[in-house]
């Protein structure tokens, strides 16, 4: 079953249709930026895992030692970017 209806603005407010449109536009931009940030965090975590997997699987010899050091330095930098984008140490009551 369906019913048609009309949403009317609160008569106590002086908000115009243009104001509502601007508010919606801002909310959509915020949503898109947050999605972009989440996707970047997912990608950072994927690269970090790849680096750790590679570093853990590599036999440590003189030739690979520099690569291993560079891999760990890369992971450290990626962690810094990730922590700048997302509070990785946050805990909610649901995490306990």
URRAKA-V886252 format. One record per residue. N is the residue number from 1. RES is the residue in three letters. OMEGA is omega as a letter, one per 30 degrees, with the letter a starting at -180 (none if undefined). Layout:
((N | RES | OMEGA) (N | RES | OMEGA))
This chain:
((1 | UNK | l) (2 | UNK | l) (3 | UNK | l) (4 | UNK | l) (5 | UNK | l) (6 | UNK | l) (7 | UNK | a) (8 | UNK | l) (9 | UNK | l) (10 | UNK | a) (11 | UNK | l) (12 | UNK | a) (13 | UNK | l) (14 | UNK | a) (15 | UNK | a) (16 | UNK | l) (17 | UNK | l) (18 | UNK | l) (19 | UNK | l) (20 | UNK | l) (21 | UNK | l) (22 | UNK | l) (23 | UNK | l) (24 | UNK | l) (25 | UNK | l) (26 | UNK | a) (27 | UNK | l) (28 | UNK | l) (29 | UNK | l) (30 | UNK | l) (31 | UNK | a) (32 | UNK | l) (33 | UNK | l) (34 | UNK | l) (35 | UNK | l) (36 | UNK | l) (37 | UNK | l) (38 | UNK | l) (39 | UNK | l) (40 | UNK | l) (41 | UNK | l) (42 | UNK | l) (43 | UNK | l) (44 | UNK | a) (45 | UNK | l) (46 | UNK | l) (47 | UNK | l) (48 | UNK | l) (49 | UNK | l) (50 | UNK | l) (51 | UNK | l) (52 | UNK | l) (53 | UNK | l) (54 | UNK | a) (55 | UNK | a) (56 | UNK | a) (57 | UNK | a) (58 | UNK | l) (59 | UNK | a) (60 | UNK | l) (61 | UNK | a) (62 | UNK | a) (63 | UNK | a) (64 | UNK | a) (65 | UNK | l) (66 | UNK | l) (67 | UNK | l) (68 | UNK | l) (69 | UNK | l) (70 | UNK | l) (71 | UNK | l) (72 | UNK | l) (73 | UNK | l) (74 | UNK | l) (75 | UNK | l) (76 | UNK | l) (77 | UNK | l) (78 | UNK | l) (79 | UNK | l) (80 | UNK | l) (81 | UNK | l) (82 | UNK | a) (83 | UNK | l) (84 | UNK | a) (85 | UNK | a) (86 | UNK | a) (87 | UNK | a) (88 | UNK | a) (89 | UNK | l) (90 | UNK | l) (91 | UNK | l) (92 | UNK | l) (93 | UNK | l) (94 | UNK | a) (95 | UNK | a) (96 | UNK | none))
